[in-house]
Amino acid sequence: MGFKTFCFKKSLWLFHFGGASCNNCDIEILACLTPKYDVERFGMVLVGSIRHADVLLVNGSINKKDKPRLLEIYEQAPKPVLVVAIGACGCTGGIFAEGETFAGPVDKIIPVDAYIPGCPPKPEAILAGIVKLLGKN
Amino acid sequence: MSKQTLIPIGPYHPLQEEPELFKLYCEGEIVKDIKWETGYNHRGIEKLSEKKSYDEVFFLVERICGICSTSHPFAFANSVEEIINVEITNRAKYIRSIIGELERIHSHLLWVGLAGHFLGYNTVFMWAWKYREPVLDLFEMIAGNRNNYAMFKIGGVRRDIEKAKIPAIQEVLALVKKKTDLLVGAVTDDPVFHARTKGVGVLTREDIVNFAAVGPTARASGVDIDIRRDDPYAAYPLVNWKVITSEAGDVFAKAEVRLLEMYESISIIEQCLEGLKREKEGDIDVKVKHIPEGYGIGRAEAPRGEVFHFVVSDGSNSPARHKIRAPSYTNIATFKKSCVGQSISDATITLAAVDPCYCCTERLAVAIDRNNGQRIMNAKEIIEHSTQITNRLLNNE
C-alpha cells in the first residue's frame, strides 16, 4: 500500500473553492450532501478550512482576482491533496474562456488530478468522478 | 469610544457558496458598519455578449446565474422582442411561464433550506433540498438538463411540452404543494425559528424605497411591486394569481413571502398546463429573420426580484451593447441598514435573508485618481507592468 493510497483510504474531507462561476456547480456540489445523494454516508464532508481537507474541489473559470488566491489555498493544503476541476469552466474555461478577466483554466494554475465535465455536471457525475479518482490512486 | 474589531466573512468562506468578501466592523458583539468587496466572480459577460450572435447570447446569459437561469434569458428575450416588435404564440407564452415558475419554486425551496441551515435548523435544510429534487427531475424531463435549461429563443421556445408530459408535472406539483405545507408548518410553528427571525434585520418601507430594493425583499416590507403584474409579459396576464406582501420587513416576513409565493407559482403552473391543452401542439415559435436597428428594454421577475436587460441593436448579428442589472445589485445594498446594530450571530441570517446572488451582481471595480482621472495601480501590478516592459525590451534587442 503506497502512501497516497493509505492517505485516501477512508472518509475524504472536501474543501470547495468556487471561482468565477455561475453558481450551478456550487449548488450541485451542495446537492451531493443532501438526502437524495448523501455522500456523508461515505464519510465525505465539506470542511471550512483547506488545512483540514484531503480534496480540493475547484469549479468555475478563474479570473485575475481569483488566481493568486487559488494558488495560496493550494499552497496551504496539506499534501498529498487531490484537486478536482468541476464543470466545463473548471476544465477549460467554458463559455467564459474568451472573457477579458479570464486567467486560465484551473490546470494552468495548479496541478489537477481529475476533470468532471458538464454544465453543470450532475451530482451522480461528480460522485462517479471522485470514485474513479480514488480507484486510480 | 470602544475599540472596533474587523471580522471578515469570505472571500472563500464555508458560509457562502460564492466568493464574496464582507467586512463587519464590530464593537463587542454589535455590528457597527459593513463593507463588501466584489470582483472574485467577474467574468465580463456584457462584453462577451457583444462578441456572440443573438442565438448564442441566450446560452451566455443563462450562465450569469445558475439558480435563476431562466430569468436572464426571459428578460433578454423580452428586450429583443421589443426591438423587432414580435408577438409570440400563446403556447410559447405558457411554456415560458411554466419554466419561470418551476424555477421560482426550486429557488425558493433552495433558499428556505439555506436559511434553515444558517440558523442551525438542519432538518429544514435537508427537507427542502430533498423536495427540490423532483422539480429538478421535471426540468431534466422537459429540457434535458437539471439546471441551465436552454429553453428560450427569440420568437418562442426551443422545446415543446407535449401532452404526455403534463400528468408527470401535475404529479410533482401535488407533491410540492403537500411538502410546502410541511415546510410552512416547520417554519411557522417552531418557537426557535420565531425567536431567531422575528424583529431581526428589519427593513422599513422607506429603506426599501431609498435603496430601490426589489422582489421578495421589497414585498416583505409592504412595497407592492411585481414585474409580472406591473409590466405584464409571457402568460402572466392570462392567468389568475395575486402578489404576496407582508408588512413586518424582518427575516420572518421574507420567509413567509417566499413560502406563500410558492403556492401562487403552483397555481400559475396548473392554469398554464390547462392553457397548453387548449393550444395546438408544436406551435411554439415565430420565425424571426432579421433584427432591425433600435433598442429594447426587457424586464422579468426573477425569484429574487426584477431582472433588467437593455439591448442596443445596430442591425448586425450580435448586440451592439447589452446592459444587465440583476436584483441582488440593489438588494445587497440594504445590508448597510439591516445588519448595522445587529449582533454578529444575527448577521449571517440577515445577509442570507435577501437571497443574495453574487454571480448576478458582480461588477469590476477600478480605482481611479479623483484629481487627474488616472487608473491607480497597486504595487504588485506596477511590478508586473515593469517586468513586462523589461521583457519586451529584451526581446526586441
Interface residues (C-beta under 8 A of the other chain):
Chain A: H16 F17 G18 G19 A20 S21 C22 N23 N24 C25 D26 I27 E28 L30 A31 T34 P35 K36 L46 V47 G48 G60 S61 N63 K65 D66 R69 I73 G94 I95 F96 E98 G99 E100 T101 F102 C119 P120 K122
Chain B: P11 Y12 H13 P14 E17 E18 P19 G39 Y40 N41 H42 R43 G44 I45 K47 L48 K51 F59 L60 R63 I64 C65 G66 I67 S69 L110 G113 F125 M126 W129 K130 E133 N145 R146 N147 N148 C357 C359 E362 L364
